[in-house]
Amino acid sequence: MVGKKDMVHLCTLSIIGLRARLSKVSNTIMDYTLGEREDLHALKKQKRANILYFDIVNQNCHLNNTLTNSLEKLFFDIDKLDIEWDKYIELGQKKFNEDK
């Protein structure tokens, strides 16, 4: 049986892990816009998995409002970067087609 103290430790580690994963997605999108070439399609799929993971943590860990808002802000920032990345790709494809 999992005690309350164990649950707090488990939730804390889960949140730290989730934040690290979200930061990796965010950093990779930024790297891509600066010219680094990564497989962003795989990272976008990973982001969807992170959202599911966040829901599970949120439902089971009884986060306080500050922490919930902080994690939601991370998702918002990544979504913003995702939109910028899509625009960047569109511009790149347009330029490529014009150069043909």
C-alpha positions as CSV (number, residue, x, y, z in Angstrom):
1,M,0.0,0.0,0.0
2,V,1.3,3.5,-0.9
3,G,1.4,5.8,2.0
4,K,0.7,9.6,1.8
5,K,4.4,10.4,2.2
6,D,5.3,8.0,-0.7
7,M,2.6,9.5,-2.8
8,V,4.0,13.0,-2.3
9,H,7.5,11.8,-3.3
10,L,6.0,10.0,-6.3
11,C,4.1,13.0,-7.4
12,T,7.0,15.3,-6.9
13,L,9.3,13.1,-9.1
14,S,6.5,12.8,-11.7
15,I,6.2,16.6,-11.9
16,I,9.9,17.1,-12.1
17,G,10.1,14.5,-14.9
18,L,7.1,16.1,-16.8
19,R,8.7,19.5,-16.6
20,A,12.0,18.2,-17.9
21,R,10.2,16.5,-20.8
22,L,8.3,19.6,-21.7
23,S,11.4,21.7,-21.6
24,K,13.1,19.3,-24.0
25,V,10.3,19.7,-26.5
26,S,10.4,23.4,-26.1
27,N,14.2,23.6,-26.5
28,T,14.2,21.3,-29.6
29,I,11.5,23.5,-31.3
30,M,13.7,26.5,-30.6
31,D,16.8,24.8,-31.9
32,Y,14.9,23.9,-35.1
33,T,14.0,27.5,-35.7
34,L,17.6,28.5,-35.2
35,G,18.7,26.0,-37.9
36,E,19.2,22.7,-36.0
37,R,17.5,19.8,-37.7
38,E,15.7,17.5,-35.4
39,D,12.8,15.1,-35.9
40,L,10.1,17.5,-34.6
41,H,7.3,15.2,-35.8
42,A,8.4,12.7,-33.1
43,L,8.6,15.4,-30.5
44,K,5.1,16.6,-31.4
45,K,3.8,13.1,-30.8
46,Q,5.7,13.1,-27.5
47,K,4.1,16.4,-26.5
48,R,0.6,14.7,-27.0
49,A,1.8,11.9,-24.7
50,N,3.0,14.5,-22.2
51,I,-0.5,16.1,-22.1
52,L,-2.0,12.8,-21.2
53,Y,0.7,12.3,-18.6
54,F,-0.1,15.7,-17.2
55,D,-3.8,14.8,-16.9
56,I,-2.9,11.7,-15.0
57,V,-0.5,13.6,-12.6
58,N,-3.1,16.3,-12.2
59,Q,-5.9,13.9,-11.3
60,N,-3.8,11.8,-8.9
61,C,-1.5,14.2,-7.2
62,H,-3.8,16.9,-6.0
63,L,-1.6,19.8,-7.2
64,N,-1.9,23.2,-5.7
65,N,-3.1,26.0,-8.0
66,T,0.3,27.6,-8.4
67,L,1.9,24.3,-9.6
68,T,-1.0,23.5,-11.9
69,N,-0.8,27.0,-13.4
70,S,2.9,26.7,-13.9
71,L,2.6,23.4,-15.7
72,E,-0.3,24.7,-17.8
73,K,1.9,27.7,-18.8
74,L,4.6,25.4,-20.0
75,F,2.0,23.7,-22.3
76,F,0.8,27.1,-23.5
77,D,4.4,28.2,-24.3
78,I,5.1,25.0,-26.2
79,D,1.8,25.4,-28.1
80,K,2.9,28.9,-29.0
81,L,6.3,27.6,-30.2
82,D,4.5,24.9,-32.1
83,I,2.4,27.5,-34.0
84,E,5.6,29.5,-34.8
85,W,7.3,26.3,-36.0
86,D,4.4,25.5,-38.4
87,K,4.6,29.0,-39.8
88,Y,8.4,28.6,-40.2
89,I,8.0,25.4,-42.1
90,E,5.3,27.0,-44.4
91,L,7.7,29.9,-45.2
92,G,10.5,27.4,-45.9
93,Q,8.4,25.4,-48.3
94,K,7.2,28.5,-50.1
95,K,10.8,29.7,-50.6
96,F,11.9,26.2,-51.7
97,N,9.1,26.1,-54.3
98,E,10.0,29.6,-55.5
99,D,13.6,28.6,-56.0
100,K,12.7,25.7,-58.2
